[in-house]
């Protein structure tokens, strides 16, 4: 199911955030208690969680893919474990990137499955056991930090350097999934994504708590086909502006940008409107990898939209090349210590 964060979540706290403060306090209390009191089940392989303090759009998936690549270089057989947001699966399912559709398994799992075995599972413990059963010896949870089912040996929390924690309020008054202090207790490291100072508050708190802070950015790939082009860019992701900025970084001019809710299920009207708007202004259409997988296997109109689109691919580039190694080795070290207890 698609979801859209209200714009006021990402602005300074206003009357709406304060008006919802009692509900936010209750939500935060329940979420914090659940995280603190949960008896998370342990599995016999290292579990690395790449998560967010807030609702979506921070760049977890490229980070997860980069870490899986590093795990392979270190001789591990990683597998991705994900909830499959935007999909309809109600049982554990091993994703087949060539056959499965985004409306069934979600868009992010289709991207992850191109790099390592990917298991969509509402119950993460069941999913972890199934990944182990097919030979995976290192599990990367894409999201799932607030889940109370599976023990995490190491948790890296991705924070957008431009948006930070938004207005700093908990759902429904803001984007936080629980109070920051409650979440930091279970986090092992912070990774700021992109440039900006909106994450400075989190960095200071993490540093005072003795948590390491890493930095990374999204790096466009295949920029030759984009450089010099004039585009109508569209995206149904958590932070569409980040995508528009990436197109500009790749040398393209975003003449018009259209934002849709995160995991938006495009329909025929969307397809026709986007194609017509691009043709009217003589623009090329461009979108994200996540959006493109949601266009596949759809109607004739959606297939036509996919054929008209360029895709901007991005990857996580760490400011220090040894950061992925540090994260993987820290996860394995924590797992070994756990297994000796």
C-alpha positions, 0 to 999 in steps of 0.5 A: 500500500502506498503511503505519503508523509504529510509535508508538515512533518519535514518543516519546523514544528507548527500547530499541527505537530503540537496539536497531535502531540498527545497522540505522538506521545502515546505512540512513542510510549508504546513503540519505545516500550515494545523495543525495550521489552521485546525478546528478540529471537536469535539465529545462528548467523550474523544479522545486520540491520540497515534502518531509519529513525523516521518514515522512509526516504533516507537511502537504505536500499543503496546502502544495503546493496553496497554492504552486501557487495562488501560481505561477498568480498569478505567471503560471506553469502549474504541474504536480504530480509525485508518486509516488502512494503508496497507488496501484498505477500502475507507469507515468506517468499523468495523473490525472483527478480525476473518473474515477480511483480512489484505489486506482489513483493514490493519494489525494493525487494526486486532491486535487492534480489539483483544482488543477493537472495532476497526473502520477503517475510511479514515474520522476520524470524521465519524469513531469517530461518528460510534464508539460512536454509538456502545457504545464506550465512550473513543476513542484512535486514533492509529496514526492520529496526523497530521490529521486535522479532529478530535479534540484531547484531549490528544496526546502522541507522541512515539519516538524510543530511538534508531532512534530518528528523524533520520536525522531530515529532513522533508519528502522527505529528512527525516522521519519527517512528519512536522517540529518538532517545529510545531508538538510539539505545538500540542503534550501533552506528549512524550513517548520514546520507548526502550533504547538509547539516539537518542531521547534526542534532542526531550526530551530536547525540550519537557521538555523546552516546559513543556511537560511530558516525559514518558518511555516504552519498548517492552517486549517479551511474551511467550519466552519459545518457543523461548529461545535457538532457531536458527532463520531466522527472517523476518519482514515487519514493520517500524523498522525490527531491533527492532524486531530482537533485541526483538528475541535476548532479548527473548533468540533466536539467529537471524542467518539471518534477512530479512527486508521488507517494512512496511506493505509489502504484501507477495507473493508466491515468498517471501513465497517460498524463506523464507522457502527455506532459512530457510531449507537450514540453518536449521533455524526456521522461526520467524516473528511479529504478524503484519506480521503473520496477513498478511499471513492469508487468502492468497494462499497455499504458504502463508499458508505454510509459516504461518504454518512454522513460530513462532510469537514473541508477544510483549507488551508495558511495562511502566517504571513507572506502573502509566503512563497509568493511568496518560495518561488516566486520563489526557485525561479525564480531558482535555475532561471535561474541553472542555465540560464545555466551 
